[in-house]
Amino acid sequence: MPQTWHYGLVARWWAEFNEDGPEIAYFRQFVEGDGQPALDVACGTGRLLLPYLRAGLDVDGCDVSADMISLCREKAAREELSPTLLVQAMHELDPPSRYRTIFVCGAFGLGSTREQDRVALRRFYECLEPGGTLVLDHEVPYANATRWRQWPKDARRELPEAWPPLGERRRASDGSEYELRARAVALDPLDQRLTLEMHAELWREGRLVAEEEYELTMCLYLRNELLLLLEQAGFADVTVRGDHTDEEATGDHDFLVFVATKPG
Ligand SMILES: C[S@@+](CC[C@H](N)C(=O)[O-])C[C@H]1O[C@@H](n2cnc3c(N)ncnc32)[C@H](O)[C@@H]1O
């Protein structure tokens, strides 16, 4: 199964703190109007899905992490929403419906192998109606200067990194505090695969009450590889936009957004 860190305390962090971002309005424009029904692949705890449902859009969700899906379902139920949510890895996607739009935000390449990613694109193709649209974003491997400098062999010998002494710490709505620390442990330039580790802590009234560690692998893609993979999966009319805007992608954009059509 895909190796991701979106479980336990990390899933709770997502549910508690990850609720906004420019991606919400960006992906929404593809769903509104005749982009429905839509499927949010790797919907996580519903950062995009819940605002869309609130706005009356017809959207289902799926994610490989049962913890993320269960927190998404709880959050939806608090608003008396009951979306169709599936626990499925994207390369095993097998929803009961077909969609006008499938979108993948912040997840393509996470936890999976390159072969699984190739199969996932084919699954997206099969799960779209003819004429339907796939919208998929990917952070380019050179977006993060620290990580990009780790590609040469001398720098790779320095891995694994030491754990950072301090992590990102935030107070949740019930007063408890969550802290996350991440480090790179390996980078394979042939397979274009980065392995990260996450250490998560839960604190109550100044006492550490839980700590967990997870690993996440990421397949790193450049623009032209993804264009070839999309073409191989059967998609046509692929455009590439930059950073969740309508601009054509340039080398200065950190995120590439691929918009692809299943021929009608
Ligand atoms: C960075 S989060 C993004 C969640 C959501 N799309 C958002 O933007 O808020 C990545 C999500 O992808 C899910 N995920 C990672 N690998 C996956 C895979 N191979 N198949 C399906 N979901 C996956 C994780 O469980 C997690 O919920």
The ligand as an ORCA input file, in Angstrom:
! r2SCAN-3c Opt
* xyz 0 1
  C      -1.257     16.708      1.341
  S      -2.733     15.845      1.703
  C      -3.892     16.725      0.670
  C      -5.344     16.490      1.072
  C      -6.349     17.293      0.230
  N      -6.280     16.954     -1.171
  C      -6.116     18.771      0.428
  O      -5.576     19.412     -0.483
  O      -6.449     19.264      1.497
  C      -2.425     14.367      0.812
  C      -3.542     13.336      0.904
  O      -3.276     12.339     -0.053
  C      -3.594     11.080      0.493
  N      -2.840     10.107     -0.287
  C      -1.485      9.963     -0.320
  N      -1.148      9.012     -1.189
  C      -2.309      8.553     -1.730
  C      -2.614      7.550     -2.700
  N      -1.635      6.868     -3.291
  N      -3.908      7.324     -3.015
  C      -4.904      8.039     -2.425
  N      -4.666      9.000     -1.481
  C      -3.396      9.248     -1.158
  C      -3.176     11.203      1.930
  O      -3.777     10.211      2.739
  C      -3.634     12.628      2.236
  O      -4.948     12.650      2.703
*
